């Protein structure tokens, strides 16, 4: 019959004196010699946690015990067998049923006696307490890392982990290219061929918000402290490139056609007979809008661009509207409200007067602090208002500038001829740079050219019928 010595050490234990495999083996051999237990066969589990019994060495020991070859099992300490009380009790019962004596050197434990079995249960309780405390510490550490905005676990492709923080590396350029390709409708396989990054990794990258500067904890996303690699717009564009169960269409306007009834994006559908149309995904689930052919929608986009390029009166009307001077623009109301600059000057003068009164002893300290606080809040509010007005003016100027740029390009283009000669890729580039959206309503379409208000087009102007109802992709 054999005397087996079981030795285990986890990564945390390796740094502690006396826990090495060699140290445990020496002590167990000495114990066996002192108790005259015969030759010792050592079984080890190096660098493995004792939280469960899924360990090669332990399973080898149990197999030998169940085969009836073992008389004694030696461990340096009970938590070497397991840190789970339930597992320790299960092992003790198994050894007892097989007639095997379990010896724990440090606890001086022999399960051959009633007192030994009682002490075994007590010590096992402390082993489980240690394990639960360790798990609680890990959870607290993870929660703290999340609160600080730090990424847990291994760094994502495109990042390095430097001092526990994510830092973009040279692969960040590849990540941006992956998002750009996906935005353009390239498949995962096509992206792998273009970048050399495996398809599974590409899918993980596209779906991860880590590249937006966010972190995940228990499937919830929150703002991190690391530098984002892409913008929210780039991430959303890559997500729009795929709808579950539907391939992204090669139609140039795909992703820019919107249902005017429920404001959902419309998808390109085919009926297998050559008829292709845009259909609201909510059709039949509450949305009554009928499908419209892709050709008609494309004609509407081209007509919108052509109108801006050719019609001087339309361009001038758009300019007036952008400047707030158009006939349909709301007339400015005359009020006595002062500008933020004038208000700020008046508040600053009041503050100086308040200080003068206080220093001359004409108001109490309490009244001074009360009025000083009120004026400080008012001054800060006016400053925020001034900053908001400045940002609004800048946005308005940018909008007018973008419109002028697009109008200048369109004025020198024969857009219909260019559209007919272009392939799908060239058409998509043209749309992405000049058309923001086409919104489909029951009786008309709104074409939004970059920088301009929406242009209203009737169905009859683009060859569509108001009663057109395409079911499963084809007209009735």
KOLSEDREN-192582 format. One line per 2 residues: number of its first residue (from 1); for each residue y, z negated, x of C-alpha. Coordinates in Angstrom, 2 decimals, m for minus. Each point is the difference from the previous one (the first is absolute). Layout:
NUM) Y:Z:X ~ ...
This chain:
1) 0.00:0.00:0.00 ~ 3.45:0.89:1.23
3) 3.14:m2.01:0.59 ~ 2.96:2.28:m0.76
5) 3.55:m0.72:1.13 ~ 2.71:1.75:m2.03
7) 3.37:0.53:1.69 ~ 3.07:1.54:m1.64
9) 3.58:0.40:1.11 ~ 2.88:1.63:m1.89
11) 3.08:1.57:1.59 ~ 2.04:m3.12:m0.83
13) m2.60:m2.30:1.58 ~ m0.26:1.93:3.26
15) 3.27:m1.44:1.26 ~ m1.17:m3.58:m0.52
17) m1.83:m1.83:2.77 ~ m3.70:m0.63:m0.64
19) m0.43:2.64:m2.68 ~ m1.21:2.87:2.18
21) m3.52:1.34:m0.53 ~ m0.95:m1.16:3.50
23) 1.39:m3.49:m0.63 ~ m1.91:m0.39:m3.26
25) m3.21:1.34:1.59 ~ 0.12:m2.53:2.86
27) 0.56:m2.94:m2.36 ~ m2.79:1.08:m2.35
29) m2.44:0.45:2.88 ~ 0.86:m3.50:1.27
31) m0.51:m1.42:m3.51 ~ m3.40:1.71:m0.33
33) m1.13:m1.32:3.39 ~ 1.08:m3.54:m0.93
35) m1.87:0.12:m3.33 ~ m3.00:1.77:1.54
37) 0.29:2.92:m2.43 ~ m1.49:2.52:2.42
39) 1.31:3.38:1.14 ~ 3.12:1.22:m1.77
41) 0.60:3.57:m1.24 ~ 3.71:0.71:m0.39
43) 1.41:2.22:m2.79 ~ 3.72:0.79:0.07
45) 2.76:1.42:m2.22 ~ 2.94:0.52:2.40
47) 3.48:0.61:m1.44 ~ m1.10:m0.26:m3.67
49) 1.57:m2.20:m2.68 ~ m2.13:m2.61:m1.78
51) 1.52:0.62:m3.44 ~ m3.24:1.53:m1.32
53) m3.62:0.58:1.05 ~ 0.28:3.76:0.65
55) m0.57:m0.40:3.75 ~ m2.68:1.79:2.06
57) m0.99:m3.06:2.02 ~ m0.24:m2.30:m2.99
59) m2.06:2.54:m1.93 ~ m2.35:0.30:3.00
61) m0.38:m3.80:0.05 ~ m0.73:m0.14:m3.75
63) m2.57:2.79:0.30 ~ m1.86:m1.95:2.71
65) 0.12:m3.15:m2.12 ~ m1.37:1.75:m3.09
67) m2.79:1.51:2.15 ~ m1.16:m3.55:0.78
69) 0.62:0.16:3.77 ~ 2.69:m2.72:0.27
71) m0.27:m3.78:0.22 ~ 3.51:m1.02:1.07
73) 3.47:1.57:m0.39 ~ 2.72:m1.25:2.31
75) 3.77:0.48:m0.42 ~ 2.85:m1.48:2.00
77) 1.92:m0.81:m3.17 ~ m0.63:0.63:m3.71
79) 2.94:2.38:m0.40 ~ m1.78:2.29:2.49
81) m2.50:0.69:m2.80 ~ 2.66:0.50:m2.67
83) 3.42:m1.21:m1.11 ~ m1.06:0.24:m3.65
85) m1.37:m3.17:m1.59 ~ m2.08:2.04:m2.43
87) m1.57:1.98:2.87 ~ m0.73:m3.18:1.99
89) m1.74:m1.61:m2.97 ~ m1.99:3.19:m0.59
91) m1.08:0.11:3.66 ~ m0.93:m3.70:m0.01
93) m2.14:0.47:m3.10 ~ m1.67:3.06:1.53
95) m0.81:m1.79:3.27 ~ m1.32:m3.04:m1.92
97) m2.25:2.17:m2.18 ~ m1.40:1.74:3.09
99) m0.60:m3.28:1.82 ~ 2.58:0.76:2.69
101) 2.10:m2.73:1.62 ~ 3.71:0.80:0.36
103) 1.79:m1.72:2.89 ~ 3.80:m0.12:0.46
105) 0.82:m1.32:3.46 ~ 3.62:m1.02:m0.40
107) m0.58:m1.74:m3.35 ~ m3.30:m1.52:1.33
109) m1.59:1.22:m3.21 ~ m3.68:0.24:m0.87
111) m0.77:1.18:m3.54 ~ m3.39:m1.64:0.13
113) 1.57:m3.16:m1.47 ~ 1.84:m0.77:m3.29
115) 3.05:m1.28:1.90 ~ 0.01:3.19:2.05
117) 0.02:2.16:m3.12 ~ 2.86:m2.04:m1.51
119) 2.04:0.31:3.18 ~ m0.75:3.72:0.06
121) 1.66:0.43:m3.39 ~ 3.04:m2.05:1.08
123) 0.54:1.98:3.20 ~ m0.53:3.27:m1.88
125) 2.83:m0.98:m2.35 ~ 2.37:m0.26:2.94
127) m1.18:3.35:1.33 ~ 0.87:1.62:m3.34
129) 3.35:m1.80:m0.04 ~ 0.84:1.49:3.40
131) m0.88:3.50:m1.21 ~ 2.10:m0.33:m3.17
133) 2.91:m1.39:2.00 ~ m0.24:2.94:2.40
135) 0.04:2.46:m2.94 ~ 3.02:m1.76:m1.49
137) 1.85:0.26:3.30 ~ m0.75:3.72:0.15
139) 1.32:0.49:m3.54 ~ 3.16:m1.93:0.84
141) 0.49:2.11:3.11 ~ m0.38:3.21:m1.98
143) 2.45:m1.20:m2.64 ~ 2.54:m0.88:2.67
145) m0.42:3.37:1.67 ~ 0.59:1.71:m3.34
147) 3.12:m2.11:m0.62 ~ 1.32:1.06:3.41
149) m0.74:3.65:m0.82 ~ m2.64:0.43:2.72
151) m2.94:2.38:m0.35 ~ m3.46:m1.59:0.08
153) m3.12:1.43:1.62 ~ m0.16:3.16:2.10
155) 3.05:2.27:0.30 ~ 0.05:3.19:m2.06
157) m0.08:3.45:1.59 ~ 3.50:0.69:1.34
159) 0.70:m3.64:0.89 ~ m0.76:m2.38:2.86
161) m0.20:m3.77:m0.45 ~ 2.49:m1.55:2.44
163) 0.43:m3.80:m0.09 ~ m1.54:m0.04:m3.50
165) 2.46:2.60:m1.30 ~ m0.56:3.69:m0.81
167) 1.90:2.42:2.24 ~ m0.10:3.82:m0.50
169) m1.77:1.85:2.82 ~ m0.29:3.67:1.01
171) m2.33:0.68:m2.97 ~ 2.92:m0.68:m2.38
173) 0.92:3.68:0.36 ~ m3.48:0.96:m1.20
175) 0.36:m2.35:m3.00 ~ 3.26:1.71:m1.02
177) m1.68:3.39:0.34 ~ m2.91:m1.15:m2.20
179) 2.41:m1.07:m2.76 ~ 1.95:3.27:0.33
181) m3.15:2.11:m0.28 ~ m1.23:m1.96:m3.01
183) 3.40:0.37:m1.64 ~ m0.38:3.77:0.42
185) m3.34:m0.10:m1.83 ~ m2.34:0.28:3.01
187) m3.47:m1.42:m0.65 ~ m1.48:m2.89:2.00
189) m2.31:2.46:1.78 ~ 2.95:2.24:0.80
191) 1.94:m2.96:1.40 ~ m2.98:m0.92:2.19
193) m0.10:3.55:1.36 ~ 3.74:m0.06:0.68
195) 0.27:m3.48:1.58 ~ m3.47:m0.88:1.27
197) 0.00:m3.22:m2.07 ~ m3.23:m0.53:m1.99
199) 0.13:0.58:m3.75 ~ m0.87:m3.62:m0.83
201) 2.82:m1.24:2.24 ~ 2.43:2.50:m1.53
203) m0.81:m1.31:m3.50 ~ 0.51:m3.60:1.15
205) 3.34:0.88:1.59 ~ 1.28:1.83:m3.09
207) m0.88:m2.92:m2.30 ~ 1.32:m2.80:2.24
209) 3.44:m1.55:m0.57 ~ m0.05:m1.47:3.50
211) 1.88:3.11:1.12 ~ 2.82:m1.00:m2.38
213) 0.47:m3.25:1.90 ~ m2.11:m2.03:m2.44
215) m2.94:m2.37:0.49 ~ m3.05:m0.66:m2.19
217) m1.48:m3.38:m0.83 ~ m2.80:m0.33:m2.58
219) 0.74:3.50:m1.33 ~ 3.68:m0.83:m0.57
221) 2.78:1.77:1.93 ~ 3.15:m1.70:1.24
223) 2.79:0.86:2.42 ~ m0.91:m0.31:3.67
225) 2.16:m0.33:3.10 ~ m1.39:3.00:1.90
227) 1.78:3.35:0.29 ~ m1.04:2.56:m2.66
229) m1.18:3.42:1.19 ~ 0.83:1.88:m3.21
231) 2.45:m0.36:m2.87 ~ m0.78:m0.87:m3.62
233) 0.82:3.61:m0.97 ~ m2.50:1.37:2.54
235) m2.72:m2.38:m1.20 ~ 0.58:0.85:m3.66
237) m0.02:3.74:0.78 ~ m3.40:m0.37:1.66
239) m1.36:m1.91:m3.01 ~ 1.27:2.66:m2.41
241) m2.03:2.55:1.94 ~ m3.13:m1.34:m1.68
243) m0.90:m1.14:m3.51 ~ m3.47:m1.46:m0.48
245) m2.34:2.71:m1.26 ~ 2.54:2.80:0.37
247) 0.74:2.22:2.97 ~ 3.60:0.59:0.86
249) 1.09:3.44:m1.12 ~ 1.37:2.60:2.35
251) 2.73:0.72:m2.51 ~ 3.38:m0.33:1.79
253) 1.42:m2.30:m2.69 ~ m2.97:m2.37:m0.02
255) 1.27:m3.59:0.01 ~ 3.47:0.97:m1.27
257) m0.73:0.88:m3.65 ~ 0.59:m2.97:m2.32
259) m0.77:m0.56:m3.66 ~ 3.28:m0.62:m1.84
261) m1.79:m1.98:m2.71 ~ m1.71:m2.72:2.04
263) 1.54:0.64:3.45 ~ m3.41:0.43:1.64
265) m0.70:2.68:2.57 ~ m1.78:3.02:m1.42
267) m3.10:1.36:1.72 ~ m1.26:3.55:0.41
269) m3.06:0.71:m2.13 ~ m2.26:3.07:m0.23
271) m2.27:1.08:m2.81 ~ m2.31:2.09:2.18
273) 1.26:3.23:m1.54 ~ 2.97:0.57:2.26
275) 2.52:m1.90:m2.13 ~ 1.87:m2.65:2.00
277) 2.49:m2.45:m1.47 ~ 1.82:m3.30:0.47
279) m1.36:m2.73:m2.26 ~ 1.13:m3.58:m0.47
281) m2.81:m2.41:0.88 ~ 0.95:m2.05:m3.06
283) m0.54:2.96:m2.31 ~ m2.31:m1.10:m2.81
285) 0.68:m3.67:0.81 ~ 3.37:m0.27:m1.65
287) 1.99:2.85:1.57 ~ 0.50:3.00:m2.33
289) 1.41:2.38:2.62 ~ m1.93:3.26:0.19
291) m1.05:1.51:3.32 ~ 2.14:2.72:1.61
293) m1.11:2.84:2.26 ~ 0.66:m0.33:3.72
295) 1.60:3.43:0.03 ~ 2.55:m1.00:m2.61
297) 0.82:m3.22:1.87 ~ 0.36:1.98:3.23
299) 2.34:2.48:m1.69 ~ 2.13:m2.91:m1.20
301) 0.36:m1.36:3.56 ~ 0.94:3.44:1.35
303) 2.49:0.57:m2.84 ~ 1.66:m3.34:0.71
305) 0.43:0.92:3.67 ~ 1.25:3.49:m0.90
307) 2.61:m1.34:m2.43 ~ 1.51:m2.25:2.62
309) m0.03:2.80:2.56 ~ 1.67:2.61:m2.20
311) 2.15:m1.73:m2.58 ~ 3.35:m1.02:1.49
313) 1.07:m1.63:m3.27 ~ m3.15:m2.14:m0.06
315) 0.48:m1.13:3.58 ~ 3.60:m0.97:m0.71
317) m1.03:m1.89:m3.16 ~ m2.60:m1.90:2.06
319) 2.64:m0.86:2.59 ~ 2.30:m1.36:m2.70
321) m2.81:m2.01:m1.50 ~ m1.00:m1.45:3.35
323) 3.63:m0.97:0.56 ~ 0.20:m1.52:m3.50
325) 2.50:2.58:m1.23 ~ m2.24:2.15:m2.18
327) 0.53:0.50:m3.73 ~ m3.16:m1.99:m0.71
329) 0.89:m2.76:2.41 ~ 1.21:m3.23:m1.49
331) 3.79:m0.24:0.06 ~ 1.18:m2.68:2.41
333) 1.32:m3.05:m1.79 ~ 3.42:m1.24:0.91
335) m0.14:m3.66:0.79 ~ 2.15:m2.51:1.80
337) m2.93:m1.13:2.17 ~ 1.01:m0.19:3.63
339) m1.97:1.64:2.80 ~ m2.22:m2.23:2.18
341) 2.51:0.31:2.86 ~ 2.90:m1.27:m2.10
343) m2.11:m2.79:m1.48 ~ m1.22:m1.06:3.44
345) 3.57:m0.18:1.30 ~ 1.07:m2.12:m2.98
347) m2.90:m2.42:0.49 ~ 0.75:m0.30:3.73
349) 3.64:m0.82:m0.83 ~ m1.18:m2.68:m2.46
351) m2.17:m1.52:2.72 ~ 2.93:m0.17:2.42
353) 2.16:m1.66:m2.69 ~ m2.79:m2.50:m0.69
355) m0.20:m0.92:3.68 ~ 3.77:m0.41:0.16
357) m0.01:m2.37:m3.00 ~ m2.87:m2.02:1.49
359) 1.63:m0.40:3.42 ~ 3.26:m1.06:m1.66
361) m1.90:m2.70:m1.92 ~ 0.86:1.42:m3.43
363) m3.65:0.22:m1.20 ~ m2.96:m2.33:0.45
365) m2.92:0.71:2.29 ~ m2.38:0.31:m2.96
367) 2.21:2.55:m1.73 ~ 0.39:1.92:3.25
369) m3.77:0.25:0.52 ~ m0.55:1.00:m3.64
371) 2.58:2.79:0.13 ~ m1.09:1.08:3.48
373) m3.58:0.41:m1.23 ~ 1.13:1.98:m3.05
375) 2.15:2.34:2.09 ~ m2.77:0.47:2.58
377) m2.46:1.05:m2.70 ~ 2.54:2.38:m1.53
379) 0.84:1.58:3.37 ~ m3.68:0.54:0.80
381) m0.58:1.60:m3.42 ~ 2.91:2.42:0.50
383) m1.32:0.93:3.45 ~ m3.41:0.81:m1.50
385) 1.69:2.08:m2.69 ~ 1.98:1.91:2.63
387) m3.18:0.68:2.01 ~ m1.80:1.23:m3.13
389) 2.87:2.33:m0.91 ~ 0.04:1.34:3.55
391) m3.74:0.67:m0.10 ~ 0.36:1.67:m3.40
393) 2.76:2.24:1.32 ~ m2.12:0.89:3.02
395) m2.97:0.88:m2.22 ~ 2.23:2.14:m2.18
397) 1.35:1.80:3.08 ~ m3.55:0.55:1.28
399) m1.03:1.41:m3.38 ~ 2.93:2.41:m0.02
401) m0.76:1.03:3.59 ~ m3.66:0.70:m0.80
403) 0.97:2.10:m3.00 ~ 2.44:2.06:2.07
405) m2.67:0.60:2.65 ~ m2.56:1.17:m2.57
407) 2.58:2.10:m1.88 ~ 1.08:1.70:3.23
409) m3.60:0.94:0.83 ~ m0.76:1.24:m3.52
411) 3.17:2.10:m0.14 ~ m1.35:2.11:2.87
413) m3.56:0.33:m1.31 ~ m1.66:2.34:m2.46
415) m2.17:m2.87:m1.19 ~ m2.15:2.07:m2.41
417) m0.93:2.54:2.68 ~ m0.60:m2.74:2.55
419) m2.25:m1.89:m2.45 ~ m2.12:3.07:m0.76
421) m0.48:0.79:3.71 ~ m0.81:m3.58:1.06
423) m3.49:m1.47:0.20 ~ m0.93:m3.39:m1.48
425) 0.86:m1.92:3.16 ~ 3.44:1.64:0.30
427) 0.68:m0.60:m3.68 ~ m0.89:m3.68:0.37
429) 2.41:m0.34:2.94 ~ 2.74:1.61:m2.08
431) m0.65:m2.32:m2.96 ~ m0.19:m3.14:2.14
433) 3.39:0.74:1.54 ~ 1.86:1.18:m3.09
435) m1.60:m1.26:m3.23 ~ m0.30:m3.68:m0.84
437) m1.84:0.32:m3.32 ~ m0.75:1.99:m3.13
439) m0.12:m2.19:m3.13 ~ m1.83:1.46:m2.98
441) 1.25:m0.85:m3.51 ~ m1.35:1.27:m3.36
443) 2.80:2.59:m0.35 ~ 1.44:0.55:3.49
445) m0.34:m0.64:3.75 ~ 2.34:m1.90:2.32
447) 0.08:1.47:3.52 ~ 1.46:m2.38:2.57
449) 1.21:1.87:3.08 ~ 0.79:m2.19:3.02
451) 3.46:m1.51:m0.32 ~ 0.70:1.35:m3.49
453) m0.27:m1.33:m3.56 ~ m2.97:1.22:m2.05
455) 0.21:3.59:m1.26 ~ m1.23:0.47:m3.58
457) m2.20:3.07:m0.53 ~ m1.52:1.10:m3.30
459) m3.66:1.01:m0.14 ~ 0.96:3.48:m1.08
461) 2.06:0.47:3.18 ~ m3.06:m0.44:2.23
463) m2.64:1.64:m2.18 ~ m1.46:m3.14:m1.51
465) m0.63:m0.62:m3.68 ~ 1.09:m3.18:m1.66
467) m3.23:m0.09:m1.98 ~ m2.15:0.69:3.04
469) m2.88:m2.48:0.06 ~ m2.39:0.33:2.87
471) m3.21:m1.97:m0.46 ~ m2.26:m0.58:3.00
473) 2.31:2.22:2.00 ~ 0.19:3.11:m2.22
475) 2.42:1.19:m2.72 ~ m1.15:0.04:m3.58
